Amino acid sequence: RKEVEQDPGPFNVPEGATVAFNCTYSNSASQSFFWYRQDCRKEPKLLMSVYSSGNEDGRFTAQLNRASQYISLLIRDSKLSDSATYLCVESSRQLTFGSGTQLTVLP
Amino acid sequence: DAGVIQSPRHEVTEMGQEVTLRCKPISGHNSLFWYRQTMMRGLELLIYFNNNVPIDDSGMPEDRFSAKMPNASFSTLKIQPSEPRDSAVYFCASRLPLNTEAFFGQGTRLTVV
């Protein structure tokens, strides 16, 4: 079993739609989690950290469910500029990335 | 801060040649990671260092790959001899201590022909 698993997609959604990604992890001792965004032919960049209490940053909401060992990312009112690959990350001693979920927002 | 700096940005080499990729982490960061990214396998962790010491190199594909971090501001990843299947984008990332986010360099796009 992979340490971090994501649905690879692709997700194709119209502008203004709400889209949600889930990610499961296997290491129950993991302390920190992140969502990264990667644009085509660019490096991954931090989108947001994920806290147990959940956190929101504008149109983006991240949630952590330790009991079920999954994290989620919700994007509301999606924009064309949200088109990218979204990577979930589990952080213990090292950083383990999921394979990424590709999102395309259509006009 | 200039961020994580990698060089070269692009490298094209012939099979059998030695390739050296370079990384300068963000000043003050004490963890450094080398990743390889391909369409088929996604982002794979090759090796990471804490305080210049290699902690886990289990992701290094084989003996042709080696990595060093002689000081806190410089690391290299070497492939000798290179093979076409090594073609990928190689990323270096650094971070502060545990449980903080990592910052990536722009990557080195390696093509072995």
Backbone of each chain as ProteinMPNN parsed JSONL, in Angstrom:
{"seq_chain_A": "RKEVEQDPGPFNVPEGATVAFNCTYSNSASQSFFWYRQDCRKEPKLLMSVYSSGNEDGRFTAQLNRASQYISLLIRDSKLSDSATYLCVESSRQLTFGSGTQLTVLP", "coords_chain_A": {"N_chain_A": [[0.849, -1.196, 0.0], [0.538, 2.212, -0.861], [2.046, 4.991, 0.8], [0.801, 7.474, 0.804], [-2.161, 8.192, -0.72], [-3.929, 9.283, -3.55], [-6.741, 10.229, -5.536], [-6.163, 10.238, -8.894], [-7.571, 11.674, -10.76], [-8.434, 12.775, -14.088], [-10.041, 15.784, -12.91], [-12.53, 17.565, -14.33], [-14.075, 20.538, -14.333], [-16.708, 23.025, -14.45], [-16.286, 26.606, -14.504], [-16.816, 28.241, -11.413], [-17.782, 26.073, -10.09], [-17.885, 23.814, -7.265], [-15.35, 21.85, -5.945], [-13.943, 18.847, -4.642], [-11.178, 17.218, -3.159], [-9.798, 14.198, -1.993], [-7.515, 12.504, 0.185], [-5.687, 9.785, 1.339], [-3.765, 8.476, 4.071], [-1.185, 6.35, 5.385], [0.444, 6.289, 7.614], [-0.086, 6.398, 10.863], [1.15, 7.868, 12.768], [1.817, 10.271, 11.722], [2.379, 13.767, 11.793], [2.011, 16.235, 10.575], [0.412, 17.828, 7.811], [0.026, 18.793, 4.388], [-1.207, 20.708, 1.608], [-0.116, 20.968, -1.658], [0.362, 22.823, -4.655], [0.866, 22.273, -8.084], [1.845, 23.657, -11.035], [1.901, 23.166, -14.607], [5.001, 22.006, -15.661], [6.342, 23.303, -13.668], [7.663, 23.918, -10.335], [6.454, 22.262, -7.325], [4.354, 24.109, -5.113], [3.584, 25.425, -1.903], [0.248, 25.281, -0.957], [-1.574, 25.244, 1.22], [-1.432, 24.593, 4.753], [-2.589, 21.82, 6.752], [-4.762, 21.502, 9.357], [-5.849, 19.924, 12.405], [-8.203, 21.021, 13.306], [-9.27, 21.961, 11.067], [-9.001, 24.284, 8.389], [-9.29, 27.406, 6.708], [-8.822, 29.272, 3.753], [-9.673, 31.82, 2.12], [-11.232, 30.812, -0.768], [-10.566, 28.231, -0.36], [-10.626, 25.267, 1.563], [-9.306, 23.175, 4.009], [-9.259, 19.974, 5.491], [-8.702, 17.674, 8.167], [-8.926, 14.322, 9.033], [-8.243, 12.392, 11.5], [-9.027, 9.956, 12.592], [-9.989, 8.443, 10.48], [-7.893, 8.682, 8.857], [-7.52, 10.522, 6.665], [-7.164, 13.364, 4.506], [-8.59, 16.357, 3.221], [-9.396, 18.595, 0.536], [-11.168, 21.404, -0.3], [-12.438, 23.303, -2.878], [-14.034, 26.218, -3.531], [-16.257, 27.993, -5.763], [-14.731, 27.801, -8.221], [-11.992, 28.899, -10.248], [-10.629, 29.676, -13.494], [-7.912, 29.879, -13.2], [-7.361, 28.098, -11.217], [-6.734, 25.718, -12.292], [-4.618, 23.038, -12.222], [-2.245, 20.71, -10.798], [-2.902, 19.066, -7.798], [-1.34, 18.277, -4.851], [-1.209, 16.141, -2.117], [0.408, 16.005, 1.042], [2.236, 14.231, 3.414], [3.832, 14.707, 6.446], [6.396, 13.507, 8.294], [9.285, 12.426, 9.528], [10.288, 12.745, 7.059], [9.132, 14.093, 3.906], [6.305, 12.988, 2.339], [4.809, 12.598, -0.709], [1.622, 12.505, -2.29], [0.401, 11.158, -5.408], [-0.815, 13.121, -6.806], [-3.595, 15.115, -7.938], [-5.211, 15.933, -10.821], [-6.606, 18.94, -11.877], [-8.844, 20.574, -13.994], [-10.287, 23.556, -14.81], [-13.001, 24.602, -16.544], [-14.041, 27.016, -19.013]], "CA_chain_A": [[0.0, 0.0, 0.0], [1.301, 3.438, -0.891], [1.917, 5.734, 2.051], [-0.16, 8.546, 0.584], [-2.901, 7.862, -1.941], [-4.858, 10.279, -4.061], [-7.421, 9.973, -6.795], [-5.407, 11.037, -9.864], [-8.43, 12.438, -11.649], [-8.566, 14.223, -13.958], [-11.297, 16.428, -12.593], [-12.847, 18.664, -15.242], [-15.251, 21.186, -13.76], [-16.954, 24.365, -15.01], [-16.03, 27.749, -13.621], [-17.829, 28.464, -10.39], [-18.144, 24.824, -9.408], [-17.176, 23.406, -6.051], [-14.696, 20.556, -6.177], [-13.294, 18.328, -3.434], [-10.198, 16.152, -3.316], [-9.453, 13.468, -0.775], [-6.205, 11.877, 0.195], [-5.55, 8.919, 2.515], [-2.383, 8.23, 4.447], [-1.082, 5.09, 6.127], [1.231, 6.444, 8.829], [-0.946, 6.983, 11.895], [1.953, 8.755, 13.622], [2.106, 11.517, 11.004], [2.028, 14.938, 12.592], [1.659, 17.42, 9.787], [-0.056, 17.573, 6.45], [-0.02, 19.993, 3.566], [-1.594, 20.625, 0.205], [0.723, 21.719, -2.579], [-0.148, 22.996, -6.003], [1.928, 22.26, -9.084], [1.474, 24.015, -12.399], [2.615, 22.401, -15.633], [6.418, 22.287, -15.867], [6.83, 24.149, -12.578], [7.871, 23.208, -9.088], [5.333, 22.311, -6.378], [4.355, 25.237, -4.171], [2.637, 25.231, -0.804], [-1.067, 25.919, -1.037], [-1.97, 25.48, 2.6], [-1.231, 23.551, 5.743], [-3.837, 21.187, 7.154], [-4.808, 21.385, 10.808], [-6.911, 19.033, 12.897], [-9.452, 21.771, 13.476], [-9.706, 22.455, 9.763], [-8.609, 25.667, 8.157], [-9.857, 27.988, 5.512], [-8.081, 30.397, 3.198], [-10.478, 32.275, 0.987], [-12.096, 29.799, -1.381], [-9.985, 26.911, -0.091], [-10.793, 24.726, 2.907], [-8.63, 21.894, 4.216], [-9.719, 19.248, 6.67], [-7.944, 16.476, 8.535], [-9.676, 13.343, 9.819], [-7.214, 11.452, 11.988], [-9.623, 8.638, 12.854], [-10.081, 7.73, 9.209], [-6.611, 8.901, 8.181], [-7.59, 11.177, 5.363], [-7.245, 14.811, 4.454], [-9.393, 16.794, 2.091], [-9.279, 19.977, 0.073], [-12.39, 21.857, -0.958], [-12.279, 24.562, -3.602], [-15.343, 26.782, -3.889], [-16.26, 29.022, -6.803], [-13.466, 27.553, -8.906], [-11.568, 29.834, -11.284], [-9.774, 29.083, -14.528], [-6.543, 29.867, -12.69], [-7.178, 26.991, -10.273], [-6.307, 24.534, -13.049], [-3.272, 22.639, -11.787], [-2.232, 19.433, -10.09], [-2.895, 19.282, -6.358], [-0.606, 17.192, -4.202], [-1.273, 16.098, -0.655], [1.727, 15.696, 1.595], [2.321, 13.804, 4.811], [5.142, 15.071, 6.967], [6.908, 12.976, 9.539], [10.688, 12.793, 9.412], [10.471, 13.156, 5.672], [7.901, 14.554, 3.28], [5.831, 12.002, 1.385], [3.808, 13.202, -1.568], [0.728, 11.71, -3.1], [0.697, 11.21, -6.84], [-1.394, 14.331, -7.365], [-4.899, 15.108, -8.595], [-5.21, 16.968, -11.858], [-7.846, 19.709, -11.982], [-9.005, 21.523, -15.093], [-11.5, 24.357, -14.701], [-13.382, 24.932, -17.915], [-14.841, 28.256, -19.112]], "C_chain_A": [[0.877, 1.235, 0.0], [1.036, 4.225, 0.381], [0.885, 6.842, 1.961], [-0.847, 8.271, -0.754], [-3.899, 8.952, -2.282], [-5.547, 9.752, -5.302], [-6.73, 10.844, -7.847], [-6.247, 11.932, -10.749], [-8.303, 11.942, -13.07], [-9.977, 14.646, -13.573], [-11.45, 17.591, -13.576], [-14.142, 19.289, -14.763], [-15.463, 22.539, -14.414], [-16.577, 25.438, -13.988], [-17.172, 27.921, -12.639], [-18.223, 27.223, -9.621], [-17.353, 24.678, -8.109], [-16.598, 22.016, -6.295], [-13.951, 20.144, -4.917], [-12.345, 17.199, -3.798], [-9.966, 15.497, -1.968], [-8.121, 12.773, -0.938], [-6.142, 11.018, 1.45], [-4.081, 8.675, 2.8], [-2.326, 7.014, 5.364], [-0.351, 5.229, 7.46], [0.42, 7.152, 9.904], [-0.177, 7.935, 12.811], [2.27, 10.083, 12.948], [1.584, 12.704, 11.783], [1.476, 16.087, 11.764], [1.283, 17.021, 8.37], [-0.156, 18.893, 5.703], [-0.701, 19.668, 2.247], [-0.648, 21.529, -0.577], [0.001, 21.8, -3.921], [1.043, 22.979, -6.952], [1.341, 22.578, -10.448], [2.381, 23.277, -13.374], [4.053, 22.902, -15.784], [6.99, 23.262, -14.829], [7.066, 23.293, -11.342], [6.616, 23.24, -8.22], [5.485, 23.499, -5.435], [3.28, 25.009, -3.124], [1.349, 25.992, -1.066], [-1.557, 26.244, 0.372], [-1.595, 24.299, 3.483], [-2.596, 23.001, 6.142], [-3.792, 20.964, 8.649], [-5.985, 20.509, 11.228], [-8.253, 19.743, 12.995], [-10.018, 22.231, 12.137], [-9.272, 23.899, 9.598], [-9.068, 26.114, 6.781], [-8.988, 29.158, 5.062], [-8.823, 30.829, 1.95], [-11.393, 31.183, 0.477], [-11.651, 28.376, -1.067], [-10.197, 26.514, 1.371], [-10.117, 23.368, 2.986], [-9.113, 21.271, 5.513], [-8.83, 18.035, 6.9], [-8.842, 15.586, 9.375], [-8.693, 12.266, 10.258], [-7.787, 10.049, 12.187], [-9.668, 7.8, 11.591], [-8.83, 7.898, 8.362], [-6.801, 9.413, 6.762], [-7.6, 12.689, 5.553], [-8.012, 15.2, 3.194], [-9.098, 18.253, 1.769], [-10.546, 20.311, -0.687], [-12.094, 23.194, -1.624], [-13.673, 25.031, -4.013], [-15.178, 27.805, -4.989], [-14.982, 28.944, -7.645], [-13.252, 28.528, -10.066], [-10.725, 29.087, -12.32], [-8.342, 28.921, -14.008], [-6.297, 28.779, -11.644], [-6.72, 25.725, -10.981], [-4.844, 24.234, -12.739], [-3.367, 21.209, -11.27], [-2.081, 19.715, -8.606], [-2.331, 18.04, -5.672], [-0.817, 17.243, -2.698], [0.047, 15.541, -0.125], [1.595, 15.322, 3.061], [3.73, 14.075, 5.291], [5.413, 14.376, 8.288], [8.385, 13.37, 9.556], [10.998, 13.277, 7.998], [9.139, 13.68, 5.151], [7.504, 13.537, 2.223], [4.667, 12.594, 0.609], [2.892, 12.144, -2.159], [1.059, 11.915, -4.564], [0.061, 12.413, -7.518], [-2.74, 14.095, -8.022], [-4.933, 16.268, -9.572], [-6.591, 17.614, -11.954], [-7.789, 20.616, -13.195], [-10.34, 22.227, -14.906], [-11.811, 24.892, -16.089], [-14.227, 26.198, -17.966], [-16.289, 27.947, -19.462]], "O_chain_A": [[1.843, 1.316, 0.758], [-0.044, 4.145, 0.967], [0.176, 7.119, 2.928], [-0.19, 8.135, -1.786], [-4.61, 9.469, -1.42], [-4.995, 8.926, -6.029], [-6.711, 12.067, -7.71], [-5.73, 12.833, -11.409], [-8.076, 10.747, -13.256], [-10.96, 13.966, -13.867], [-10.604, 18.482, -13.639], [-15.192, 18.646, -14.784], [-14.505, 23.148, -14.888], [-16.556, 25.199, -12.781], [-18.342, 27.768, -12.988], [-18.922, 27.308, -8.611], [-16.322, 25.316, -7.894], [-17.285, 21.123, -6.791], [-13.395, 20.985, -4.21], [-12.656, 16.341, -4.624], [-9.941, 16.163, -0.933], [-7.668, 12.494, -2.048], [-6.512, 11.485, 2.527], [-3.252, 8.667, 1.89], [-3.304, 6.69, 6.039], [-0.506, 4.384, 8.342], [0.257, 8.371, 9.859], [-0.782, 8.717, 13.544], [2.929, 10.934, 13.546], [0.496, 12.663, 12.357], [0.585, 16.816, 12.202], [1.763, 16.03, 7.821], [-0.387, 19.951, 6.287], [-0.763, 18.512, 1.826], [-0.413, 22.682, -0.216], [-0.841, 20.968, -4.26], [2.083, 23.577, -6.679], [0.465, 21.874, -10.951], [3.471, 22.827, -13.021], [4.281, 24.091, -16.008], [7.981, 23.949, -15.077], [6.719, 22.113, -11.304], [5.796, 24.148, -8.36], [6.589, 23.847, -5.016], [2.21, 24.474, -3.414], [1.361, 27.188, -1.358], [-1.911, 27.385, 0.67], [-1.46, 23.167, 3.02], [-3.626, 23.63, 5.902], [-2.883, 20.307, 9.155], [-6.975, 20.374, 10.508], [-9.306, 19.138, 12.792], [-11.1, 22.814, 12.074], [-9.19, 24.645, 10.574], [-9.211, 25.327, 5.845], [-8.487, 29.931, 5.879], [-8.628, 30.278, 0.867], [-12.24, 30.684, 1.217], [-12.308, 27.418, -1.475], [-9.979, 27.307, 2.287], [-10.331, 22.51, 2.129], [-9.345, 21.963, 6.504], [-8.284, 17.452, 5.963], [-9.455, 16.054, 10.333], [-8.356, 11.357, 9.499], [-7.087, 9.06, 11.968], [-9.418, 6.595, 11.624], [-8.722, 7.325, 7.278], [-6.314, 8.826, 5.795], [-7.986, 13.21, 6.599], [-8.064, 14.443, 2.225], [-8.623, 19.022, 2.604], [-10.946, 19.592, -1.602], [-11.56, 24.106, -0.993], [-14.391, 24.344, -4.739], [-14.117, 28.41, -5.143], [-14.246, 29.924, -7.757], [-14.19, 28.922, -10.76], [-10.186, 28.014, -12.051], [-7.655, 27.953, -14.334], [-5.158, 28.562, -11.229], [-6.354, 24.752, -10.322], [-3.959, 25.06, -12.961], [-4.429, 20.587, -11.302], [-1.232, 20.51, -8.201], [-2.789, 16.918, -5.89], [-0.619, 18.287, -2.077], [0.702, 14.719, -0.766], [0.932, 16.005, 3.84], [4.705, 13.719, 4.628], [4.736, 14.631, 9.284], [8.694, 14.561, 9.596], [11.872, 14.119, 7.791], [8.143, 13.705, 5.875], [8.28, 13.254, 1.31], [3.672, 13.034, 1.186], [3.321, 11.037, -2.485], [1.897, 12.746, -4.913], [0.359, 12.699, -8.678], [-3.001, 13.032, -8.586], [-4.714, 17.423, -9.207], [-7.606, 16.931, -12.093], [-6.812, 21.336, -13.402], [-11.39, 21.587, -14.849], [-10.983, 25.549, -16.72], [-15.038, 26.437, -17.073], [-17.103, 28.862, -19.586]]}, "seq_chain_B": "DAGVIQSPRHEVTEMGQEVTLRCKPISGHNSLFWYRQTMMRGLELLIYFNNNVPIDDSGMPEDRFSAKMPNASFSTLKIQPSEPRDSAVYFCASRLPLNTEAFFGQGTRLTVV", "coords_chain_B": {"N_chain_B": [[15.044, 36.707, 0.221], [16.53, 34.34, -1.962], [15.399, 31.898, -2.381], [15.269, 28.317, -2.965], [17.924, 27.23, -4.898], [18.647, 25.757, -7.922], [20.868, 24.119, -10.165], [22.103, 22.696, -13.246], [19.356, 24.275, -15.075], [18.412, 22.913, -17.221], [19.519, 19.876, -18.691], [21.106, 18.052, -21.079], [22.348, 15.008, -21.996], [24.571, 12.404, -23.069], [24.012, 8.894, -23.011], [25.748, 7.071, -20.547], [27.408, 9.082, -19.723], [28.613, 11.157, -17.025], [26.568, 12.892, -14.746], [25.977, 15.816, -12.914], [24.013, 17.323, -10.556], [23.06, 20.316, -8.938], [22.406, 22.022, -5.843], [21.349, 24.712, -3.864], [20.273, 25.289, -0.73], [17.674, 27.122, 1.076], [18.889, 29.638, 3.176], [19.571, 28.806, 6.513], [17.77, 26.755, 6.64], [17.565, 23.395, 7.705], [17.044, 20.927, 6.698], [17.233, 18.955, 3.785], [16.027, 17.861, 0.684], [16.034, 15.563, -2.019], [14.208, 15.01, -4.908], [12.704, 13.066, -7.528], [10.843, 13.446, -10.467], [8.539, 11.975, -12.601], [6.226, 11.329, -15.282], [5.1, 8.815, -15.061], [5.675, 7.875, -12.46], [5.354, 9.915, -10.673], [6.193, 12.148, -7.95], [9.072, 11.19, -6.459], [10.82, 10.494, -3.538], [14.246, 10.683, -3.249], [16.501, 10.975, -1.546], [17.198, 12.302, 1.722], [18.569, 14.879, 3.786], [19.51, 15.79, 7.088], [20.796, 18.446, 8.836], [23.103, 18.295, 7.232], [23.662, 15.61, 7.159], [23.142, 12.473, 5.668], [20.024, 10.974, 5.969], [18.07, 9.171, 5.08], [18.392, 7.169, 2.433], [17.009, 5.389, 0.98], [15.449, 5.672, -1.219], [17.077, 6.068, -3.369], [17.772, 5.014, -6.578], [19.735, 3.118, -7.466], [23.18, 2.014, -7.408], [24.324, 3.772, -9.137], [23.562, 6.263, -8.537], [24.393, 8.973, -6.436], [24.605, 11.114, -3.583], [25.623, 14.136, -2.019], [26.29, 16.307, 0.749], [28.213, 18.604, 1.5], [28.311, 20.904, 3.057], [26.21, 23.267, 4.832], [25.08, 24.798, 2.874], [25.058, 23.701, 0.358], [24.47, 21.101, -1.975], [24.878, 18.088, -3.854], [23.737, 15.963, -6.47], [24.602, 13.088, -8.043], [24.871, 11.245, -11.031], [26.16, 8.404, -12.356], [27.163, 5.807, -14.361], [25.031, 7.679, -16.584], [21.71, 6.835, -17.737], [19.161, 6.364, -20.265], [16.668, 5.965, -18.955], [16.899, 7.496, -16.724], [16.006, 9.961, -17.323], [14.189, 12.739, -16.368], [12.539, 15.137, -14.2], [14.393, 16.662, -11.738], [14.076, 17.594, -8.472], [15.066, 19.757, -5.86], [14.545, 20.386, -2.433], [14.049, 22.341, 0.533], [13.77, 22.751, 4.108], [12.85, 24.06, 7.371], [13.071, 22.75, 10.736], [11.335, 19.66, 11.684], [8.015, 19.018, 10.538], [7.388, 21.349, 9.274], [6.667, 23.269, 6.304], [8.055, 22.467, 3.063], [10.237, 24.062, 0.714], [10.599, 24.352, -2.718], [13.114, 24.105, -5.265], [13.463, 25.243, -8.692], [13.905, 23.078, -10.238], [15.709, 20.599, -12.168], [15.71, 19.732, -15.441], [16.364, 16.782, -16.801], [17.637, 15.126, -19.572], [18.523, 12.155, -20.987], [20.153, 10.829, -23.643]], "CA_chain_B": [[15.715, 35.417, 0.071], [16.411, 33.89, -3.342], [14.759, 30.602, -2.453], [16.145, 27.189, -3.273], [18.498, 27.442, -6.223], [19.165, 24.541, -8.549], [21.532, 24.266, -11.464], [21.533, 23.579, -14.261], [17.91, 24.157, -15.24], [18.227, 21.867, -18.218], [20.733, 19.134, -18.981], [20.971, 16.985, -22.063], [23.616, 14.297, -21.996], [24.54, 11.092, -23.714], [24.062, 7.712, -22.15], [27.082, 6.712, -20.105], [28.101, 10.241, -19.182], [28.343, 11.546, -15.64], [25.742, 14.09, -14.6], [25.973, 16.363, -11.56], [22.99, 18.329, -10.303], [23.474, 21.108, -7.786], [21.322, 22.649, -5.09], [21.652, 25.594, -2.737], [19.016, 25.431, 0.022], [17.425, 28.413, 1.717], [19.755, 29.838, 4.325], [18.934, 28.535, 7.799], [17.032, 25.488, 6.59], [18.49, 22.33, 8.06], [16.684, 19.674, 6.011], [17.289, 19.077, 2.327], [15.452, 16.693, 0.033], [16.129, 15.398, -3.477], [13.087, 14.274, -5.485], [12.666, 12.865, -8.972], [9.46, 13.423, -10.919], [8.221, 11.517, -13.95], [4.788, 11.169, -15.486], [4.668, 7.477, -14.639], [5.898, 7.566, -11.04], [5.1, 11.069, -9.823], [7.311, 12.671, -7.163], [9.698, 10.149, -5.648], [11.916, 10.955, -2.685], [15.478, 9.93, -3.473], [17.329, 11.025, -0.349], [17.127, 13.565, 2.421], [19.62, 15.202, 4.742], [19.269, 16.668, 8.232], [22.076, 18.997, 9.301], [24.129, 17.838, 6.296], [23.872, 14.168, 7.291], [22.096, 11.713, 4.979], [19.19, 10.246, 6.924], [17.371, 8.069, 4.426], [18.683, 7.13, 0.995], [16.372, 4.181, 0.459], [14.824, 5.975, -2.496], [18.07, 6.148, -4.436], [17.447, 3.848, -7.407], [20.794, 2.123, -7.549], [24.498, 2.549, -7.076], [24.737, 4.822, -10.081], [23.168, 7.545, -7.948], [25.007, 9.325, -5.155], [24.329, 12.492, -3.171], [26.476, 14.645, -0.946], [25.997, 17.643, 1.268], [29.454, 18.927, 2.217], [28.059, 21.969, 4.029], [24.788, 23.611, 4.969], [24.58, 25.635, 1.787], [25.315, 23.114, -0.946], [24.309, 19.655, -2.118], [24.948, 17.588, -5.218], [23.219, 14.644, -6.821], [25.405, 12.651, -9.174], [24.476, 10.005, -11.695], [27.307, 7.93, -13.123], [26.87, 6.439, -15.65], [23.615, 7.988, -16.798], [20.967, 5.983, -18.67], [17.943, 7.062, -20.745], [15.573, 5.886, -17.979], [17.101, 8.528, -15.69], [15.404, 11.202, -17.797], [13.15, 13.158, -15.426], [12.827, 16.414, -13.552], [14.938, 16.447, -10.404], [13.82, 18.743, -7.612], [15.656, 19.882, -4.537], [13.677, 21.149, -1.544], [14.605, 22.489, 1.872], [12.828, 23.229, 5.116], [13.263, 24.175, 8.758], [12.886, 21.448, 11.364], [10.21, 18.785, 11.402], [6.612, 19.44, 10.495], [7.19, 22.605, 8.552], [6.565, 23.018, 4.863], [9.283, 22.516, 2.283], [10.279, 24.968, -0.423], [11.254, 23.667, -3.831], [13.782, 24.791, -6.357], [12.742, 25.185, -9.96], [14.114, 21.775, -10.838], [16.607, 20.366, -13.301], [15.11, 18.804, -16.41], [17.446, 15.957, -17.335], [17.347, 14.231, -20.693], [19.658, 11.292, -21.341], [19.854, 10.282, -24.98]], "C_chain_B": [[15.466, 34.9, -1.342], [15.68, 32.569, -3.455], [15.768, 29.517, -2.707], [16.628, 27.345, -4.714], [19.088, 26.139, -6.746], [19.857, 24.894, -9.856], [22.037, 22.911, -11.934], [20.025, 23.44, -14.328], [17.571, 23.049, -16.226], [19.566, 21.197, -18.474], [20.388, 18.05, -19.991], [22.323, 16.306, -22.165], [23.457, 12.95, -22.689], [24.645, 9.973, -22.691], [25.508, 7.376, -21.813], [27.867, 7.855, -19.504], [27.733, 10.465, -17.719], [27.547, 12.842, -15.63], [25.792, 14.537, -13.144], [24.96, 17.488, -11.47], [23.327, 19.015, -8.993], [22.286, 21.805, -7.137], [21.89, 23.506, -3.974], [20.358, 25.794, -1.964], [18.846, 26.846, 0.547], [18.271, 28.5, 2.982], [18.987, 29.613, 5.626], [18.106, 27.26, 7.822], [18.002, 24.344, 6.877], [18.114, 20.97, 7.487], [16.691, 19.919, 4.51], [16.843, 17.754, 1.714], [15.799, 16.719, -1.456], [14.958, 14.516, -3.925], [13.312, 14.107, -6.982], [11.197, 12.782, -9.381], [9.376, 12.962, -12.37], [6.707, 11.383, -14.066], [4.303, 9.858, -14.892], [4.695, 7.304, -13.122], [5.669, 8.751, -10.116], [6.366, 11.539, -9.127], [7.836, 11.564, -6.263], [10.823, 10.776, -4.822], [13.126, 10.065, -2.91], [16.292, 9.826, -2.185], [17.017, 12.303, 0.388], [18.195, 13.647, 3.5], [19.033, 16.023, 5.89], [20.622, 17.134, 8.736], [23.251, 18.393, 8.54], [24.387, 16.343, 6.34], [22.783, 13.424, 6.537], [21.342, 10.832, 5.962], [18.567, 9.018, 6.288], [17.661, 8.147, 2.934], [18.022, 5.926, 0.347], [15.692, 4.411, -0.888], [15.793, 6.094, -3.652], [17.97, 4.869, -5.27], [18.508, 2.756, -7.397], [22.131, 2.809, -7.342], [24.974, 3.627, -8.037], [24.428, 6.205, -9.531], [23.912, 7.749, -6.633], [24.701, 10.787, -4.857], [25.239, 12.863, -2.024], [25.963, 15.995, -0.488], [27.207, 18.053, 2.115], [29.315, 20.045, 3.239], [26.588, 22.368, 3.964], [24.228, 24.361, 3.772], [24.754, 24.999, 0.405], [25.112, 21.6, -0.914], [24.417, 19.294, -3.593], [24.284, 16.225, -5.312], [23.938, 14.226, -8.095], [24.882, 11.34, -9.723], [25.64, 9.586, -12.595], [27.288, 6.408, -13.19], [25.376, 6.68, -15.832], [23.023, 7.045, -17.847], [19.71, 6.724, -19.109], [16.799, 7.036, -19.732], [15.748, 6.841, -16.809], [16.486, 9.861, -16.098], [14.191, 11.54, -16.937], [13.426, 14.598, -15.033], [13.266, 16.111, -12.126], [14.756, 17.731, -9.606], [14.615, 18.618, -6.318], [14.7, 20.732, -3.706], [14.361, 21.27, -0.186], [13.531, 22.977, 2.822], [13.529, 23.383, 6.452], [12.977, 22.828, 9.432], [11.535, 20.79, 11.081], [8.878, 19.524, 11.366], [6.389, 20.838, 9.94], [7.166, 22.304, 7.055], [7.928, 23.117, 4.195], [9.114, 23.467, 1.11], [11.12, 24.321, -1.515], [12.044, 24.623, -4.712], [12.995, 24.595, -7.643], [12.983, 23.884, -10.724], [15.158, 21.776, -11.935], [15.939, 19.337, -14.201], [16.237, 18.054, -17.107], [16.933, 15.065, -18.458], [18.614, 13.461, -21.027], [19.31, 10.585, -22.645], [20.843, 9.158, -25.338]], "O_chain_B": [[14.355, 34.997, -1.864], [15.366, 32.156, -4.571], [16.975, 29.754, -2.671], [15.833, 27.565, -5.628], [19.918, 25.507, -6.093], [19.479, 25.837, -10.551], [22.367, 22.059, -11.11], [19.468, 22.551, -13.684], [16.572, 22.346, -16.079], [20.612, 21.847, -18.476], [19.488, 17.239, -19.773], [23.335, 16.967, -22.398], [22.35, 12.442, -22.863], [25.288, 10.108, -21.65], [26.382, 7.395, -22.68], [28.884, 7.634, -18.846], [26.687, 10.022, -17.245], [27.815, 13.763, -16.402], [25.661, 13.713, -12.238], [25.033, 18.474, -12.203], [23.816, 18.386, -8.055], [21.297, 22.131, -7.795], [22.785, 23.091, -3.238], [19.428, 26.41, -2.484], [19.762, 27.665, 0.47], [18.351, 27.548, 3.757], [17.898, 30.154, 5.82], [17.778, 26.744, 8.891], [19.119, 24.323, 6.36], [18.784, 19.973, 7.756], [16.219, 20.949, 4.028], [17.232, 16.678, 2.166], [15.847, 17.785, -2.07], [14.746, 13.426, -3.395], [14.012, 14.897, -7.616], [10.401, 12.121, -8.714], [10.057, 13.493, -13.247], [6.0, 11.33, -13.059], [3.229, 9.795, -14.294], [3.817, 6.647, -12.562], [5.778, 8.611, -8.898], [7.472, 11.357, -9.637], [7.114, 11.062, -5.402], [11.669, 11.497, -5.352], [13.044, 8.844, -2.78], [16.715, 8.741, -1.786], [16.615, 13.292, -0.226], [18.653, 12.641, 4.042], [18.154, 16.858, 5.673], [21.496, 16.318, 9.03], [24.265, 18.027, 9.133], [25.256, 15.853, 5.619], [21.603, 13.709, 6.74], [21.941, 10.045, 6.694], [18.541, 7.945, 6.892], [17.228, 9.079, 2.256], [18.439, 5.493, -0.727], [15.394, 3.461, -1.61], [15.371, 6.21, -4.803], [18.07, 3.767, -4.731], [18.173, 1.574, -7.324], [22.205, 4.019, -7.13], [25.948, 4.323, -7.75], [24.971, 7.203, -10.006], [24.044, 6.83, -5.826], [24.556, 11.598, -5.772], [25.582, 12.038, -1.177], [25.299, 16.721, -1.229], [27.203, 17.859, 3.331], [30.104, 20.131, 4.181], [25.828, 21.861, 3.139], [23.014, 24.539, 3.671], [24.615, 25.682, -0.61], [25.517, 20.916, 0.025], [24.088, 20.095, -4.467], [24.274, 15.447, -4.358], [23.888, 14.929, -9.104], [24.5, 10.442, -8.973], [26.046, 10.331, -13.485], [27.391, 5.764, -12.146], [24.555, 5.947, -15.281], [23.726, 6.532, -18.718], [19.242, 7.617, -18.404], [16.03, 7.995, -19.657], [14.843, 6.984, -15.987], [16.448, 10.794, -15.295], [13.276, 10.728, -16.795], [14.406, 15.203, -15.468], [12.586, 15.387, -11.398], [15.214, 18.803, -10.002], [14.802, 17.531, -5.771], [14.113, 21.687, -4.214], [15.154, 20.411, 0.198], [12.518, 23.54, 2.407], [14.648, 22.907, 6.646], [12.669, 21.857, 8.741], [10.713, 21.316, 10.33], [8.663, 20.51, 12.07], [5.325, 21.43, 10.121], [7.586, 21.237, 6.607], [8.838, 23.771, 4.704], [8.017, 23.655, 0.584], [12.211, 23.809, -1.261], [11.686, 25.789, -4.876], [11.996, 23.877, -7.677], [12.336, 23.625, -11.738], [15.453, 22.804, -12.544], [15.643, 18.219, -13.779], [16.974, 18.629, -17.908], [15.94, 14.353, -18.313], [19.654, 14.054, -21.314], [18.325, 9.854, -22.741], [20.753, 8.578, -26.42]]}, "name": "protein", "num_of_chains": 2, "seq": "RKEVEQDPGPFNVPEGATVAFNCTYSNSASQSFFWYRQDCRKEPKLLMSVYSSGNEDGRFTAQLNRASQYISLLIRDSKLSDSATYLCVESSRQLTFGSGTQLTVLPDAGVIQSPRHEVTEMGQEVTLRCKPISGHNSLFWYRQTMMRGLELLIYFNNNVPIDDSGMPEDRFSAKMPNASFSTLKIQPSEPRDSAVYFCASRLPLNTEAFFGQGTRLTVV"}
